[in-house]
Amino acid sequence: MADTNNIRAEILSNANRVVIKLGTAVLMKEEGGIALSRFYSFVEDIAGLIHSGKQVLVVTSGAIGLGVKSLGLQRRPKELPGKQACAAVGQGRLMALYSDAFADMDVVTAQVLLTEDDFANRKRYLNLRSTINMLLEFKALPIINENDTVATAELEALDGTPKKVNFGDNDKLSALVASKVEADLLVILTDVEGLYTANPRTDKDARLIPLVDQVTPELESQLSGDARTTAGSQVGRGGMKTKLEAARVATHSGCATIIAGGKEPGIISKIFDGEEKGTIFLPGNSMTGKLRWIAYATTVSAALLVNDGARDALVKRKASLLPAGVVKVQGQFERGDVVSIVDSAGKEFARGIVNYSSSEAQQISGKHSEVINKMIEHPNYDALVTRDNLAILDA
């Protein structure tokens, strides 16, 4: 326990740039509308962090819920157009609440609405990072939300089934933001007190896990089954599974993460005062900015399936991906796109920027590099993916 407290204290004392994610479950009342006393408590605590010299970014949910309340609807719409209409109504009201409340605390706010495309396009990604850095330099507080009104993009999944391209309930968004701005700490506030050994609502023997060294696939599999994923509220969209995924993205980017119960009065102040609240996830080795973008801030719709020898070469010997190691090309892509790299068990373990299109890759896959000059009209590299454009996700 003492070691956990010391580790937590050191992380918090060194956390100068902090991302705080406020989910629908802690912002909204079950019957609808903002839980105002809790909301103003968050505002006061966050303003205190800013006035103490920390740089803070807030990733917020709540726009759709406020829209539902404002429009007098009995329940949240199930269809996309209805959700978007509610978001369009609620986002302005949500931002007005934040702006007015923080103004009373002498904090200037800035609205930032994002979609997946803002991360998938590297030029837009870099521009967004520059804008947020400038806002922080101006000592403004970025209030970030998914642009639910226009976030409708869909991709074809690797197995041929369509999948939504969005941020779930802002858990993934908060992790991508933390990664992008090189934050020291991500705090995810939800309606459970942290990560438990089992679902605390159904298992009386469930214990809170105070510290996680590393978010591994085994941990995600063990603790994010259907019986253990629900965060409890009927007004939010995500569960513990999405929060574990967010913690994995953030910690793999060198950012510590705390998942804690946002319904406890003064929870933000208590966390930064050193009280052992929630579960803290320790940061791993930070990737470079370019590799973070390749790994976590891109939309991927194609894959290169590789043999075991190629996987070992990439993971253990830090090699480039040569055509000889590729077993199958899946999906369509052009030169310069980011693709998944999948092992023989079907597990994505890396992502990389490809030097050849999918049609070119199909011609040279399984062959030695020297054939490239003979088979490709305009060859540029011996490797399908060079090492400096390859990010290992889970070794």
C-alpha positions in Angstrom: 0.0 0.0 0.0 2.8 2.4 0.8 4.5 1.7 -2.5 1.2 2.4 -4.3 0.8 5.7 -2.5 4.4 6.7 -3.3 4.0 5.9 -6.9 0.7 7.7 -7.1 2.1 10.8 -5.3 5.1 11.0 -7.7 2.9 10.7 -10.8 0.5 13.4 -9.5 3.3 15.8 -8.4 4.8 15.5 -11.9 1.5 15.8 -13.8 1.6 19.3 -15.4 -0.6 18.6 -18.3 -3.8 16.8 -17.4 -6.8 15.5 -19.4 -10.0 15.0 -17.4 -12.9 13.0 -19.0 -16.4 13.7 -17.6 -18.8 11.1 -18.8 -22.6 11.3 -19.2 -23.1 9.1 -16.2 -21.5 11.6 -13.8 -22.7 14.8 -15.5 -26.3 13.9 -16.0 -29.1 12.8 -13.6 -30.8 9.5 -14.3 -34.1 11.4 -15.0 -32.3 13.8 -17.4 -30.7 17.2 -17.1 -27.3 18.2 -15.6 -26.6 17.2 -12.0 -25.8 20.8 -11.2 -24.2 20.4 -7.7 -21.8 17.8 -9.1 -21.2 19.9 -12.2 -20.2 23.0 -10.3 -18.0 20.9 -8.0 -16.1 19.7 -11.1 -15.8 23.3 -12.4 -14.4 24.5 -9.0 -11.9 21.7 -8.7 -10.7 22.1 -12.3 -10.4 25.9 -12.0 -8.3 25.2 -8.9 -5.9 23.0 -10.9 -5.6 25.7 -13.5 -4.9 28.4 -11.0 -2.3 26.2 -9.4 -0.3 26.2 -12.7 -1.5 23.0 -14.3 -2.6 22.8 -17.9 -6.0 21.1 -18.1 -8.1 19.8 -21.0 -11.7 18.6 -20.4 -13.3 15.9 -22.6 -17.0 16.0 -21.9 -20.1 14.1 -22.8 -23.6 15.2 -22.2 -24.7 17.0 -25.4 -27.2 14.3 -26.5 -28.6 13.9 -23.0 -29.1 17.7 -22.7 -30.8 17.7 -26.1 -33.1 14.9 -25.1 -34.1 16.9 -22.0 -34.5 20.2 -23.9 -36.7 18.6 -26.6 -38.9 17.0 -24.0 -38.3 13.5 -25.3 -39.2 10.6 -23.1 -36.1 8.6 -24.0 -32.9 8.8 -26.0 -33.5 8.2 -29.8 -32.1 4.9 -31.1 -31.7 6.0 -34.7 -28.7 8.1 -35.8 -30.6 11.2 -37.1 -32.5 11.5 -33.8 -29.2 11.3 -31.8 -27.6 13.9 -34.1 -30.6 16.2 -33.7 -30.4 16.0 -29.9 -26.7 16.6 -30.1 -27.2 19.7 -32.2 -29.7 21.1 -29.6 -27.7 20.0 -26.6 -24.1 21.0 -27.5 -24.8 24.7 -27.4 -26.5 24.4 -24.0 -23.7 22.3 -22.7 -21.0 24.7 -23.8 -23.0 27.7 -22.4 -23.0 25.9 -19.0 -19.3 25.4 -19.1 -18.5 28.9 -20.3 -20.6 30.7 -17.7 -19.5 28.5 -14.8 -15.8 28.8 -15.6 -16.1 32.5 -16.3 -17.2 32.9 -12.6 -13.8 31.2 -11.8 -11.8 33.5 -14.0 -11.1 30.7 -16.5 -11.6 31.3 -20.3 -13.0 28.2 -22.1 -12.7 27.2 -25.8 -15.0 24.7 -27.6 -13.3 22.0 -29.6 -15.5 19.5 -31.6 -13.8 16.6 -33.2 -14.5 13.6 -35.4 -12.3 10.6 -36.2 -11.2 12.3 -39.4 -9.4 14.9 -37.4 -7.1 12.2 -36.1 -6.9 10.0 -39.2 -5.7 12.8 -41.5 -2.1 13.6 -40.3 -2.2 17.2 -41.6 -5.4 17.9 -39.6 -4.0 16.0 -36.7 -0.9 18.2 -36.5 -2.9 21.4 -37.0 -5.2 20.4 -34.2 -2.3 19.7 -31.9 -0.9 23.2 -32.6 -4.2 24.8 -31.9 -4.6 23.1 -28.6 -1.1 23.9 -27.6 -1.7 27.5 -28.4 -4.9 27.5 -26.3 -3.0 26.1 -23.3 -0.3 28.7 -23.8 -3.1 31.4 -23.6 -4.2 29.7 -20.4 -7.6 28.8 -21.9 -9.4 25.6 -21.0 -10.2 23.4 -24.1 -13.6 21.8 -23.7 -13.5 18.9 -26.1 -16.4 16.7 -27.4 -17.1 14.4 -30.3 -19.0 16.3 -33.0 -22.0 14.0 -32.8 -24.0 16.1 -35.2 -21.7 15.2 -38.2 -19.8 12.1 -37.0 -21.4 9.5 -39.3 -18.5 8.0 -41.1 -18.5 4.2 -41.6 -15.7 1.9 -42.8 -15.7 -1.6 -44.0 -14.2 -3.8 -41.2 -11.5 -6.3 -42.0 -14.1 -9.2 -41.8 -16.4 -7.4 -44.3 -18.9 -6.1 -41.8 -19.5 -2.4 -41.4 -18.3 -0.7 -38.3 -18.9 2.8 -36.8 -16.0 5.2 -36.8 -16.6 7.1 -33.6 -15.3 7.5 -30.1 -17.8 5.4 -28.2 -18.7 7.5 -25.2 -15.6 9.8 -25.4 -13.4 7.3 -23.6 -11.3 6.6 -26.7 -11.4 10.3 -27.6 -10.0 11.3 -24.2 -7.1 8.8 -24.7 -6.4 10.1 -28.2 -6.4 13.6 -26.9 -4.1 12.7 -24.0 -1.7 10.9 -26.4 -1.8 13.7 -29.0 -1.0 16.6 -26.6 1.6 14.5 -24.7 -0.4 14.7 -21.4 1.1 13.4 -18.2 -2.1 12.2 -16.7 -5.6 11.2 -18.0 -8.4 11.1 -15.4 -11.5 9.2 -16.4 -14.4 9.9 -14.1 -17.3 7.4 -14.2 -20.0 5.9 -12.0 -17.9 3.1 -10.5 -15.0 3.7 -8.2 -12.4 2.1 -10.5 -11.4 -1.3 -11.9 -12.6 -4.2 -9.8 -11.7 -7.9 -9.8 -15.3 -8.6 -10.7 -18.5 -6.6 -11.2 -19.1 -5.0 -7.8 -22.8 -4.8 -8.4 -23.2 -8.5 -8.8 -20.3 -10.0 -6.8 -20.0 -9.1 -3.2 -16.4 -10.3 -3.1 -15.3 -7.9 -5.9 -12.2 -5.9 -4.8 -11.0 -2.6 -6.1 -7.6 -2.9 -7.9 -5.6 0.2 -6.8 -2.8 -0.1 -9.3 -2.2 -1.7 -12.7 1.3 -2.0 -14.0 0.3 -2.6 -17.6 -2.9 -3.0 -19.6 -2.3 -6.3 -21.3 -4.6 -8.2 -23.7 -4.9 -10.8 -20.9 -6.1 -8.2 -18.4 -8.7 -6.8 -20.9 -10.0 -10.3 -21.6 -10.1 -11.2 -17.9 -11.8 -8.1 -16.7 -13.9 -6.8 -19.5 -16.4 -9.7 -20.1 -20.1 -8.8 -20.5 -20.8 -9.4 -16.8 -18.1 -6.9 -15.8 -18.2 -4.2 -18.3 -21.3 -2.2 -17.4 -20.5 1.1 -15.7 -24.0 1.0 -14.3 -25.8 4.0 -15.7 -28.6 4.0 -18.3 -27.6 7.5 -19.5 -24.0 6.7 -20.7 -22.8 4.8 -23.7 -19.6 3.2 -22.5 -18.6 0.6 -19.9 -15.5 -0.6 -18.2 -14.3 -2.2 -21.4 -14.0 1.1 -23.3 -12.2 2.6 -20.3 -9.7 -0.2 -20.2 -9.1 0.4 -23.9 -8.6 4.1 -23.3 -6.2 3.4 -20.5 -4.2 1.1 -22.8 -3.9 3.8 -25.5 -2.9 6.5 -23.0 -0.4 4.4 -21.0 1.2 3.0 -24.2 1.7 6.7 -25.2 3.5 7.4 -21.9 0.5 8.9 -20.1 -0.6 7.7 -16.6 -4.3 7.1 -16.2 -6.7 7.1 -13.3 -10.2 5.7 -13.4 -12.3 6.9 -10.5 -15.8 7.4 -9.3 -17.0 10.8 -10.4 -20.1 10.8 -8.1 -18.0 11.2 -4.9 -18.1 14.8 -3.8 -14.8 16.7 -4.5 -13.3 13.7 -6.2 -10.9 15.7 -8.4 -9.5 17.6 -5.4 -9.2 14.4 -3.5 -7.2 12.7 -6.3 -4.8 15.6 -6.5 -4.5 15.9 -2.8 -3.1 12.4 -2.8 -6.0 10.4 -1.6 -6.0 6.9 -3.0 -9.1 7.0 -5.1 -9.8 4.8 -8.0 -7.4 2.7 -10.1 -4.1 4.1 -11.4 -2.5 2.7 -14.5 1.2 3.3 -14.8 2.6 4.9 -18.0 4.7 2.8 -20.4 7.5 4.0 -22.6 6.3 6.9 -24.7 6.3 6.6 -28.5 7.4 9.4 -30.8 4.6 11.7 -32.0 4.6 10.1 -35.5 4.4 6.5 -34.1 1.6 7.5 -31.7 -0.3 8.8 -34.7 0.3 5.6 -36.7 -0.7 3.4 -33.7 -3.7 5.1 -32.2 -4.9 8.2 -34.2 -5.6 6.6 -37.5 -8.6 4.9 -39.2 -7.5 1.5 -40.5 -9.6 -0.5 -43.0 -7.0 -2.9 -44.5 -4.4 -5.4 -43.2 -1.2 -7.3 -44.0 -1.3 -10.8 -42.6 2.3 -12.0 -41.8 3.9 -15.3 -40.9 5.5 -16.1 -37.5 9.0 -15.3 -38.7 8.0 -11.9 -39.8 6.3 -11.2 -36.5 9.4 -12.1 -34.6 11.6 -10.0 -36.8 9.3 -7.0 -36.3 8.8 -7.4 -32.6 12.1 -8.8 -31.4 14.7 -7.6 -33.9 13.1 -4.3 -34.8 13.2 -5.1 -38.5 11.3 -3.7 -41.4 8.4 -5.7 -42.9 9.7 -7.4 -46.1 7.4 -8.8 -48.8 8.6 -12.4 -48.0 6.9 -12.3 -44.6 3.5 -11.4 -45.9 1.0 -14.2 -46.3 -2.1 -12.3 -47.4 -3.2 -8.8 -48.3 -6.6 -7.8 -47.1 -8.5 -4.8 -48.1 -7.7 -1.9 -50.4 -5.0 0.8 -49.8 -2.7 3.2 -51.5 1.0 4.1 -51.0 1.3 6.1 -47.8 -1.8 4.6 -46.1 -1.7 3.1 -42.6 -2.6 -0.6 -42.4 -2.9 -3.2 -39.7 -0.3 -5.9 -39.4 -1.8 -9.1 -38.2 -0.2 -12.4 -37.0 -1.0 -16.0 -37.9 -3.5 -16.1 -35.0 -5.5 -13.2 -36.5 -4.3 -10.7 -33.8 -3.3 -7.1 -34.8 0.1 -6.5 -33.2 1.3 -3.5 -35.2 0.4 -0.8 -37.7 2.5 0.8 -40.3 2.6 3.2 -43.3 2.9 1.1 -46.5 5.3 1.9 -49.3 3.1 0.1 -51.9 -0.5 -0.1 -52.8 -2.6 -3.2 -52.1 -2.5 -4.3 -55.8 1.3 -3.9 -55.7 1.6 -5.7 -52.4 -0.4 -8.6 -53.7 2.1 -9.0 -56.5 5.2 -9.1 -54.3 3.9 -10.7 -51.1 5.7 -13.9 -50.2 8.6 -13.1 -52.5 12.1 -11.9 -51.8 12.8 -8.1 -52.1 15.0 -8.4 -55.2 11.9 -9.1 -57.3 10.4 -5.7 -56.5 12.4 -4.0 -59.3 11.2 -6.5 -61.8 7.5 -6.6 -60.8 6.7 -3.0 -59.8 6.8 -0.2 -62.3 7.9 2.5 -60.0 9.6 0.8 -57.0 10.7 3.0 -54.0 11.6 0.7 -51.1 12.7 -2.9 -50.6 10.3 -3.2 -47.6 6.6 -3.0 -47.6 6.8 -1.1 -44.3 10.1 0.5 -43.1 11.0 0.3 -39.5 10.7 4.1 -38.9 7.0 3.9 -40.1 6.0 1.0 -38.0 4.4 1.1 -34.5 4.2 -2.1 -32.3 0.9 -2.2 -30.4 1.2 -5.3 -28.2 4.2 -7.5 -28.3 
